[in-house]
Every structure is written in structure tokens, then in C-alpha cells.
Amino acid sequence: MTSSQISVLIVEDELIVAHSLQARLERHGYRVIALARSGDDAIAAVSRSRPDLILMDIRIAGDIDGIAVAERIRAEHDVPVIFLTAYSDDETLARAKITEPFGYIIKPFETRELINNIEIAVYRKRITDQLAASEARFRGLFENAVIGLILSGPDDEVVETNRAMLAMVGCRTRTAADFPPPAIDPRIREIARIEPSTKPVEHAITTAAGERRILEITSARIPKGPTSDALTARFVQDVTELRRYQRELEERQRGLRTLFLNEESIREQERTRLSRDLHDVLGQMLTALKMDLHWLGSHTTDDATATGATEMIGQVDEMIVFTKKVCSQLRDNVLDVFGFAVALDEHLSQFETRTAIAVDRRYDCSSIGLAHDVEVSLLRIIQESLTNVTRHAHATSVTVECGRTTTGVVWRVRDDGVGFDPASSRPAESLGLIGMNERAAAWGGRVTIVSAPGSGTTVEVEVPCSERGE
């Protein structure tokens, strides 16, 4: 702001002195908006024109002196005041200081001294206004934040807290009219004593209404300033409902997995029954039919009948092979009879024969104890992984390996195929992947897929270890 933009009100009951001041100021480019002789005149002029600065004599005409006028103007209009006076006694100075003047010049004074004081006062007022605006913005953000805020100083003494924090612990929200401010609630003091941490810390409280609430607290350090101590800011959120929803979701997930596990068990039982019926009933019928055809072929003299019987025997053999294949797909009887290792070896051998893709076996199942139902799920996951290799990988080799962890075992099916970008795929729409994940999760395990374009794909299955048959 230049001097020509600064408006000045002169409050001086001696007109000669007032006009002299006006002349000096105008020579330096300041704009004098009025000359006031009394306190009432000064207050009226400020209300009418609101100057940038007031030059105030302490001894003026009227019932009130310049100090009382300055105090009223400061309260109502916040216009900076510089006192111009011939009085420098301690009592007058003490009264003047209460009004927080922007200058105190003893008469007589030099023009340069006056101009310097005016420039400093205007600059100080501009900085003060900026600080006040910054403080107002901070106060508005602090008080109206939707999360609870606590500022604490050394020894975790609570310096300030906002309305949201008060409401969170069940206190009455304070107002500007509260004086003195209400005492800090003990629950807030308790939160302020929690060890500061940038990671969320949960803390349970009982509100003033007797409700049990769960709060999530994070902290940040505010460094020490030139005139202030270092502070700790705590950001508090009420996560009671969120935790309740999470518990409900976890319970529903457990319920769904239990349902999935039960359905899988029923499905496996039905496959076992159907496989057994096909093997025992249909297999026996086909075997009996084959024996009858052999008898017919050996007891007929008609060449055409004998040839027909031989062809039918070949068809029955194909039906028997097909029935065995269906039975094996429905239920791996080898797993029930000979165990997981033999069943896996046989399935990998069939995979090699069917696809001409070499399989590198790197596992030893002799020291790994898995519950039977877990072995069934694991075999199904490996089968599904190999099916995906056949359909999508365009691989030339597959490695199946097993390793131990501190809590269980990890099986990996790794191919050297084309791979894919997991980030751009949509695994949630893949029923095969969903099935693998749910099978593993039902037993406390997990499935991880690692892949990249041109780098093949690895399906990793981690399952907890348990004693066989548990």
C-alpha cells in the first residue's frame, strides 16, 4: 500500500496543531479524511469513513480522553491508533498499553519520526490482519473437522480439542459464550496419554451416556515454534460401526465358506457314490456282456455272427475304458486307495500323455501330513491349474514342486507359457480361480498367482499342515 492510498484521521483538539499535522502528512502523500476535536467526533468519523490509521492525542475535548476513545474504536472497528501526546508518565503509558496502540510518540516530534511510525503501523496492521485471517481459517478447519482432533503439549497436557472430539466422548459441545471454558473431559485426557503413533491405534472408551465405542487414533508431531512448544496432534475417528460391519462380513464369509465346504463334501460324496455305481454296476454289466459275446462267438458256426460278436467285443472294451475314465474323473479312487502322492503322479502322467507337455516333478510327499479332505482339495486345485495350462499357456514344460513353511506347505505349479498381466485380467469373473481360492480358504490356506506377459505363470497354493486323518 502506497502513502497516497493510506487514509488518516487526526484527533487533536488544538486546531493549529491539527492543521500542521495535516499539512505534513499531505506533503508526504497521505490522505487526511477528517480532523476531530473530541472523542464523539472521532467515533463518528471512524463510523462514517473507516480510516486506515488514527493519530490520537490523549488529552482531547469532551468527556472522554484519547485512551478511552482508542479502546472503544479498537473494540468496534479494529483501526490502528498511534498516540501523539506530551504525557510520558508511567500511569498514562500503562493505560495506553491496554489499548494495544501501534505507536506512542512524545511531542514535540520530527516529521521523519512520525512518517516512520505510520509506515511501521500500517505494515504491522497488514501482517496482523493476515495472521488473524490465518488463525480464523485454522480455527474454522479445526472446529468443523468431522474427525476428532486433540492438541497436547509437553507431558501430554491437553491444549485444545474440537467439537467432533467432544461429541465423540459424549460431552456437551462448547460455544463461544462459554467462559471460563469447560474443563477437559477425563476421556480426552486418557486419549492424550496414549503413546503417539503414525500407525492407527485402537482404543475403547465408555461415553458419558454409557455407550461403548471404539476409537482409531493416529498422531503427528508439530515442531516447536519461535514462541510455542512442540505439540502432538491426535486424529481420532469413531470406528465402532465399521468394526461391527467388518465382524458381520467376516461371520458371513465364514458362513459362506462353511456352506461351500459342506457342498464340496456333499459333491465329493455324490461323485464317490456315482463313481462306485458306474464301476460296480455298469462295469459288471459290461464285463458280463463281454463274456456272453465271447461265448456266442465261440459257439456259433456262422462266420457273420462270429465276426459281429468280435466287433461288439471291441466296442464293449471301448465302453469299459470310457467308463473307467469317467469314474476316475468323478472320483480319484487311486487317492482313496494308494494316497495323495500316487494319485498326483498318475494324474501328471496322464497330463503328459494327453498334452505332450513335459512335467518336472520336484516334491516328496512322504514327510508332509495333510488331512484327507485337504488332500482332495489340493489335488483338485492342481488339476484346475493344469487345465488352465492346457487351455491358455501354450507351454512346453510344467514344474510341480512342494516346499515347507513354518505353518504348512506350499505347492507350486509353474509353466513356461505366454503368461498374462494379472492387473489387467478380471479374476473375479473366473469361476475356476474362484473355486481354487475357496477350496484353499476353506482349510485356512490361500492361492496366489504370479505371472507376466512372456514369463509364464506360477500358481502357488499354501495350506496349513496337520496330522493325517484329522
C-alpha positions in Angstrom: 0.0 0.0 0.0 1.5 3.4 -1.1 1.2 6.5 1.1 -1.4 8.0 -1.3 -3.6 5.0 -0.6 -3.3 5.4 3.2 -6.2 7.4 4.8 -5.6 9.1 8.2 -7.9 10.5 10.8 -6.4 13.2 13.1 -7.9 13.5 16.6 -6.5 16.7 18.1 -8.4 19.5 19.9 -5.8 22.2 19.1 -6.7 23.2 15.6 -3.3 24.8 14.9 -1.5 21.5 15.8 -4.1 19.5 13.8 -3.7 21.6 10.6 0.1 21.4 11.0 -0.1 17.6 11.2 -2.4 17.6 8.1 0.0 19.7 6.1 2.9 17.5 7.0 1.1 14.3 6.1 -0.3 15.6 2.8 3.2 16.7 1.8 4.2 13.1 2.1 1.3 11.9 0.1 -1.1 10.7 2.8 -4.8 11.4 2.6 -6.3 13.1 5.7 -10.0 12.2 5.8 -11.0 14.4 8.8 -10.0 16.4 11.8 -11.7 15.6 15.1 -11.5 17.6 18.2 -13.4 15.3 20.6 -13.9 11.6 21.3 -17.5 11.7 19.9 -16.3 13.4 16.7 -13.6 10.8 16.3 -16.0 7.8 16.8 -18.5 9.4 14.3 -15.7 9.9 11.7 -14.5 6.3 12.1 -18.0 5.0 11.7 -18.5 7.2 8.6 -15.2 6.7 6.7 -13.2 4.0 8.5 -9.6 5.3 8.0 -6.5 3.1 7.7 -4.9 4.9 10.7 -5.7 7.3 13.5 -3.3 9.8 15.0 -4.8 10.3 18.5 -3.9 12.9 21.1 -4.5 11.7 24.6 -5.8 14.9 26.1 -8.8 16.0 23.8 -12.0 17.9 24.3 -15.1 16.2 25.6 -15.9 13.8 28.5 -13.5 11.0 27.5 -9.8 11.1 26.7 -8.0 9.7 23.7 -7.1 6.4 25.5 -10.8 5.6 26.2 -11.7 6.6 22.6 -8.9 4.3 21.3 -10.2 1.4 23.4 -13.7 1.8 22.0 -12.5 2.1 18.4 -10.3 -0.9 18.8 -13.3 -3.0 20.1 -15.8 -1.8 17.5 -13.7 -1.1 14.3 -10.2 -2.5 14.8 -8.5 0.6 13.3 -4.8 1.0 14.4 -4.0 4.0 16.6 -0.8 6.0 17.1 -0.9 8.2 20.2 0.6 11.7 19.9 1.0 13.2 23.4 3.1 15.4 25.6 2.5 13.0 28.5 5.0 10.2 29.2 4.3 9.4 32.9 4.0 5.7 33.9 0.3 5.9 34.6 -0.6 7.3 31.2 1.7 4.8 29.5 0.2 1.9 31.4 -3.4 2.9 30.4 -2.3 3.4 26.8 -0.7 0.0 26.6 -4.0 -1.7 27.4 -5.4 -0.5 24.1 -2.5 -2.1 22.2 -1.5 1.0 20.2 0.6 0.8 17.1 2.8 3.7 18.2 3.4 6.2 21.1 5.1 9.4 20.0 6.1 12.1 22.5 5.5 15.7 21.5 7.3 17.5 20.0 8.5 15.2 17.3 10.2 15.3 13.9 8.3 14.7 10.7 10.5 11.7 9.8 9.7 10.1 13.2 6.0 10.5 12.5 6.3 9.1 9.0 8.3 6.1 10.1 5.8 5.3 12.8 2.9 5.5 10.3 4.7 3.2 7.9 5.5 0.7 10.6 2.0 0.8 12.0 0.4 0.2 8.5 2.8 -2.7 7.8 2.2 -4.2 11.3 -1.6 -3.9 10.8 -1.4 -5.7 7.4 0.6 -8.5 9.0 -1.7 -8.7 12.0 -4.7 -9.0 9.7 -3.1 -11.7 7.7 -2.3 -13.6 10.9 -5.8 -13.1 12.1 -7.2 -14.5 8.8 -4.9 -17.5 9.0 -5.9 -18.1 12.6 -9.6 -17.8 11.6 -9.1 -20.4 8.8 -7.2 -22.7 11.1 -9.9 -22.3 13.8 -12.7 -23.0 11.3 -11.0 -26.1 9.9 -10.1 -27.3 13.5 -13.6 -26.8 15.0 -15.6 -28.0 12.0 -13.4 -31.1 11.1 -15.6 -34.3 11.0 -12.9 -36.2 12.9 -11.9 -35.6 16.5 -8.7 -33.5 17.0 -6.7 -33.2 20.2 -3.6 -31.0 20.6 -1.4 -31.8 23.5 1.8 -30.2 24.8 4.6 -31.5 26.9 3.6 -34.1 29.5 0.6 -34.9 27.3 -1.3 -31.9 28.7 -4.4 -31.2 26.5 -4.1 -27.8 24.9 -7.1 -27.8 22.6 -9.8 -30.1 21.3 -12.6 -29.7 18.7 -16.3 -30.1 18.7 -16.2 -33.5 17.0 -14.0 -34.9 19.7 -16.3 -33.6 22.4 -19.3 -35.2 20.7 -17.4 -38.4 20.3 -16.9 -38.8 24.1 -20.4 -37.6 24.8 -19.6 -34.1 26.1 -21.8 -31.0 25.6 -20.4 -29.1 22.6 -18.9 -25.8 23.8 -19.9 -22.4 22.5 -18.1 -19.1 22.2 -20.1 -17.9 25.2 -18.6 -20.5 27.5 -16.4 -18.6 29.9 -14.4 -19.8 31.5 -14.0 -22.8 29.1 -15.3 -26.1 30.4 -12.8 -28.5 32.0 -11.2 -31.1 29.8 -13.1 -34.4 29.9 -11.2 -37.2 31.6 -11.8 -39.4 28.5 -10.0 -36.9 26.3 -7.1 -36.7 28.8 -6.9 -40.5 28.6 -6.7 -40.5 24.8 -4.0 -37.8 25.0 -1.8 -40.1 27.2 -1.8 -42.8 24.5 1.7 -43.2 23.0 1.9 -41.2 19.8 2.0 -43.4 16.7 1.7 -42.7 12.9 0.0 -46.1 12.6 -3.6 -46.4 13.7 -4.1 -47.4 17.3 -7.5 -48.6 18.6 -8.8 -47.5 22.0 -12.1 -48.3 23.6 -14.0 -45.8 25.7 -17.3 -45.5 27.5 -19.1 -42.3 26.6 -20.9 -40.1 29.1 -24.1 -41.8 28.0 -22.6 -45.2 28.9 -22.1 -46.4 25.3 -19.1 -48.5 24.4 -17.2 -47.0 21.5 -14.1 -48.0 19.6 -11.8 -45.1 18.5 -9.0 -45.2 16.0 -6.2 -42.8 16.8 -3.2 -41.6 14.7 -0.7 -39.0 15.8 1.6 -36.4 14.3 4.3 -34.2 15.8 4.1 -30.4 15.4 7.6 -29.0 15.8 8.5 -26.3 18.3 8.0 -22.7 17.0 9.7 -19.5 17.9 7.1 -18.7 20.6 5.4 -22.1 21.1 6.2 -25.5 22.5 6.3 -28.7 20.4 2.8 -30.2 20.2 1.3 -33.6 19.4 -1.8 -33.7 17.2 -4.0 -36.8 17.6 -6.6 -37.5 14.9 -9.5 -39.6 16.3 -12.2 -41.5 14.4 -15.1 -43.5 15.8 -14.8 -46.9 14.0 -17.4 -48.7 16.2 -19.8 -49.2 13.3 -17.1 -50.0 10.9 -15.7 -52.8 13.2 -19.3 -54.1 13.6 -19.7 -54.3 9.8 -16.3 -56.0 9.5 -17.3 -58.6 12.1 -20.6 -59.2 10.3 -18.8 -59.5 7.0 -16.2 -61.9 8.5 -19.0 -64.0 10.0 -20.8 -64.1 6.7 -17.6 -65.1 4.9 -17.1 -67.9 7.4 -20.7 -69.0 6.9 -20.3 -69.0 3.1 -17.1 -70.9 3.3 -18.6 -73.4 5.7 -21.5 -73.7 3.2 -19.0 -74.1 0.3 -17.1 -76.8 2.3 -20.3 -78.6 3.1 -21.4 -78.5 -0.6 -18.0 -79.7 -1.7 -18.2 -82.6 0.8 -21.7 -83.5 -0.5 -20.5 -83.2 -4.1 -17.5 -85.4 -3.4 -19.7 -88.0 -1.7 -22.1 -87.9 -4.6 -19.2 -88.3 -7.0 -17.9 -91.2 -5.0 -21.3 -92.9 -5.0 -21.8 -92.3 -8.7 -18.3 -93.5 -9.5 -18.8 -96.6 -7.4 -22.1 -97.4 -9.1 -20.7 -96.9 -12.5 -17.6 -99.1 -11.6 -19.5 -101.8 -9.8 -22.8 -102.0 -11.6 -22.2 -100.8 -15.2 -18.7 -102.3 -15.1 -20.0 -105.7 -14.1 -22.8 -105.5 -16.7 -20.2 -104.7 -19.4 -17.9 -107.4 -18.3 -20.9 -109.9 -18.3 -21.9 -108.7 -21.8 -18.3 -109.2 -23.0 -18.3 -112.8 -21.6 -21.6 -113.5 -23.3 -20.2 -112.2 -26.6 -17.1 -114.4 -26.2 -19.4 -117.4 -25.6 -21.5 -116.5 -28.6 -18.6 -116.1 -30.8 -17.1 -119.5 -29.8 -20.4 -121.4 -30.1 -21.6 -120.2 -33.5 -20.8 -121.7 -36.9 -22.0 -118.7 -38.8 -19.0 -116.6 -39.8 -21.0 -113.4 -40.0 -22.3 -113.9 -36.4 -18.7 -114.6 -35.2 -17.4 -111.5 -36.9 -20.2 -109.4 -35.4 -19.6 -110.8 -31.9 -15.8 -109.9 -32.3 -16.7 -106.3 -33.3 -19.1 -106.0 -30.4 -16.5 -107.2 -28.0 -14.2 -104.4 -29.2 -17.0 -101.9 -28.7 -17.6 -103.2 -25.2 -13.9 -102.9 -24.4 -14.0 -99.2 -25.5 -17.1 -98.7 -23.3 -15.2 -100.3 -20.3 -12.2 -97.9 -20.9 -14.6 -94.9 -21.2 -16.4 -96.0 -18.0 -13.1 -96.2 -16.1 -12.2 -92.8 -17.4 -15.5 -91.3 -16.2 -15.1 -93.0 -12.9 -11.6 -91.5 -12.5 -12.9 -88.0 -13.3 -15.7 -88.3 -10.9 -13.6 -89.6 -8.1 -9.9 -90.4 -8.0 -10.1 -93.9 -6.4 -6.3 -94.0 -6.5 -6.3 -91.2 -3.9 -8.6 -93.2 -1.6 -6.6 -96.5 -2.0 -3.0 -95.5 -2.6 -2.8 -91.9 -1.2 -2.1 -88.4 -2.5 1.4 -89.0 -3.9 0.4 -91.9 -6.1 -2.8 -90.1 -7.3 -0.8 -87.0 -8.1 1.9 -89.0 -10.1 -0.8 -90.7 -12.1 -2.6 -87.5 -12.9 0.6 -85.9 -14.0 1.5 -88.9 -16.2 -2.0 -88.7 -17.8 -1.4 -84.9 -18.3 1.9 -85.6 -20.1 0.4 -88.3 -22.3 -2.6 -86.2 -23.2 -0.9 -82.8 -23.9 2.7 -83.8 -24.7 3.9 -81.2 -22.2 6.8 -82.4 -20.0 6.3 -82.3 -16.2 9.2 -81.8 -13.9 8.3 -83.3 -10.5 10.0 -81.7 -7.5 8.2 -82.9 -4.4 8.4 -85.5 -1.7 5.1 -86.2 0.0 6.4 -88.8 2.5 7.1 -86.2 5.2 4.0 -84.0 4.7 1.0 -84.7 6.7 -2.3 -83.4 5.3 -5.8 -84.2 6.3 -7.6 -86.3 3.7 -10.1 -83.7 2.8 -7.3 -81.2 2.4 -5.6 -83.6 0.0 -8.7 -83.9 -2.0 -9.0 -80.1 -2.3 -5.3 -79.7 -3.1 -5.5 -82.3 -5.9 -8.5 -80.5 -7.4 -6.5 -77.2 -7.3 -3.5 -78.7 -9.1 -5.9 -80.3 -11.6 -7.5 -77.0 -12.3 -4.1 -75.3 -12.6 -3.0 -77.9 -15.2 -6.3 -77.5 -17.1 -5.6 -73.7 -17.3 -2.1 -74.6 -18.7 -3.7 -76.7 -21.4 -6.2 -74.1 -22.3 -4.2 -70.8 -22.2 -0.5 -71.1 -21.5 0.9 -72.6 -24.8 3.6 -74.1 -22.6 6.3 -76.7 -23.4 7.0 -77.7 -19.8 5.5 -77.6 -16.3 7.1 -77.8 -12.9 5.2 -79.1 -9.9 7.1 -78.6 -6.7 6.5 -78.5 -2.9 8.2 -76.8 -0.1 7.6 -76.4 3.7 6.8 -73.2 5.6 6.7 -72.6 9.3 3.0 -73.3 9.4 2.4 -75.7 6.5 3.4 -76.5 3.0 3.4 -74.6 -0.3 2.7 -76.3 -3.7 3.6 -74.5 -6.9 2.6 -75.2 -10.5 4.9 -73.2 -12.8 4.7 -73.2 -16.6 6.9 -71.6 -19.2 4.0 -70.3 -21.3 2.9 -66.9 -22.6 1.8 -65.6 -19.2 -0.5 -62.7 -18.7 -0.9 -59.4 -16.8 -2.8 -60.1 -13.5 -3.5 -56.4 -13.1 -5.4 -56.2 -16.4 -7.2 -59.5 -16.0 -10.5 -60.0 -14.3 -10.0 -62.9 -11.9 -13.3 -62.2 -10.1 -15.1 -63.5 -13.3 -13.1 -66.7 -13.5 -15.1 -69.5 -11.8 -12.0 -71.8 -11.9 -9.9 -69.3 -9.9 -12.8 -68.6 -7.5 -13.1 -72.3 -6.9 -9.4 -72.7 -6.2 -9.4 -69.7 -3.8 -12.4 -71.0 -1.9 -11.1 -74.6 -1.7 -7.9 -73.3 -0.2 -9.6 -70.7 2.1 -11.9 -73.4 3.4 -8.9 -75.0 5.1 -7.2 -71.8 6.1 -5.0 -71.7 3.0 -4.6 -69.3 0.1 -3.9 -69.2 -3.6 -1.5 -66.7 -5.2 -1.0 -66.3 -8.9 2.2 -64.7 -10.2 2.5 -64.0 -13.9 3.8 -61.5 -16.5 3.4 -61.5 -20.3 6.1 -63.7 -21.8 7.3 -65.0 -18.4 4.9 -67.9 -17.7 2.6 -68.3 -14.8 3.0 -69.7 -11.3 0.1 -70.9 -9.2 1.1 -71.0 -5.5 -1.1 -72.9 -3.0 -0.3 -72.5 0.7 -2.1 -74.9 3.0 -1.7 -75.4 6.8 -0.1 -78.7 7.8 -2.0 -81.1 10.0 -1.7 -84.7 11.1 -3.1 -87.1 8.5 -6.7 -88.0 9.1 -7.5 -85.1 11.3 
